[in-house]
Amino acid sequence: MSEQLDAEAMKKFGFLVWNYKMGEQVSLMIHLGDRLGLYRALDGAGPRTSQELADELGLSERLVREWLLGQAAARLVDYHDDGRFELSPVAAAFLADEQGSLSFAAGAFRGGTDPVHLDALVHSFHSGLGVTYEQQGTAAAAGLARMTGPWSRLALTSVILPALDGVVAKLEAGATVVDIGCGAGVTAATIAATYPNTNVIGFDPSSTALSMARERVAEAGLGNVSFVEAGAEFLPADTGADLVICFDCLHDMPRPDKAANAIRRAIKDDGTWLIKDIRSSGSFEKDRRNPMLAMFYGFSVASCLQSALSEPGGLGLGTLGLHPERAEQLVRDAGFGSFTTHDFNDAANLYYEVRV
C-alpha cells in the first residue's frame, strides 16, 4: 500500500514523525543532564573532555561521552574539533542556571511518564473523569515548581508586583496574601521572604505539593507563611485578603467559577487579585502561529485538563482555556469590576490585575 503513495510526501512525513521520537529521547537526555549535574558542571567551565567531566562527578566516562555526543548532535552542547565539549552562556541560561535565569527550562523535563500515570490517562479517555494533581504524583508537583519557579523568584517582586497599583506599599507595611494553588510554595516563600511584615497563606488541595512547600519554608526559616490543604472554593469569607494570587492554576481547576466567587468574598474591597495564566486567544486558528502549541496541548491532555475534569461537572478549561476574554468574564461574573491585562514579556503567560 505504501508503495502507491507519493515518495516525497512519505519521506517528509516520516521525518516529521521520527523527529518527535527524537524529541522524546532528547527530553530524557536533558532530564539526565539536569539530574546528574552535568549541565551545572559544564557551566562556565570552558571546553572539557568527557573524562574530566566524569571524574569530577564520579560517573562512568563511557556513558558521559555518549551523553555529550548526543547533546552535541542535538546542538545543546558545543563540540570542539579536539574532542572537548562546552556549554555556551546561552545554553547555560536554559539548562544550568536555575537560580539566576528567567529562561531556565531544564526543570520542565521529568524523564518520561510513569506507567501508572499513563494507564490512568488511558482510563480517563474512557471514563471522562480526569486525574487530580495529587494523583499525578510527586514528579508532577516537583516539576511544576521548577518549571514556574524562575519567574516567581526573579521577576515577581522586582517586576510584576511593582506594576500593580499600590500593592508593594501594602506588602511592605504588612498585608495578608493568599496564594491559591500554591503548589510547592515557591511564590509564597518568595513573598514571605521579601516582605517580612506580610502574612502569606497558601492554599492547595495536594498534600504532596504542600509537603514540599512546608519543607521549603522550614529550610528558609520563614515564620510568616502557612499552608492550608484545601481547594480555592474553601477559602474563608472572613480572610480579609489584601492580595490574592492565582498563578497557572485557574485553568486546572474543575470549577474556577466557584474559586472566583470564594475569592470575591474573601478579598478586601480595596484588595487586588493577580492572575497568571497561559497566553492564548480562544481561537485555534490564531493560536496556530505559536510554534509551541502542540506542546501546550500535550501538557493539557497529560496534566492540566486531567485536573480540570477530575470532578463530575468540571468545566474542563485545560491549558489554553483561560484566554483574556474568558478570564475577564469569569471575574466579572464573580462581582469584580476592574480587569487589566499586563504583558511582562513572559513568553508563556499573561497577567491579569483584578479589582472590585
Secondary structure, 3 states (H helix, E strand, C coil): CHHHCCHHHHHHHHHHHHHHHHHHHHHHHHHHHHHCCHHHHHCCCCCECHHHHHHHHCCCHHHHHHHHHHHHHCCCCEECCCCCEECCHHHHHHHCCCCCCCCCCHHHCCCCCCHHHHHHHHHHHHHCCCCCHHHHCHHHHHHHHHHHHHHHHHCHHHHHHHHCCCHHHHHHHCCEEEEECCCCCHHHHHHHHHCCCCEEEEEECCHHHHHHHHHHHHHHCCCCEEEEECCHHHCCCCCCEEEEEEECCHHHCCCHHHHHHHHHHHEEEEEEEEEEEECCCCCHHHHCCCCCHHHHHHHHHHHHHHHHCCCCCCCCCCCCCCCHHHHHHHHHHCCCCEEEEECCCCCCEEEEEEEC
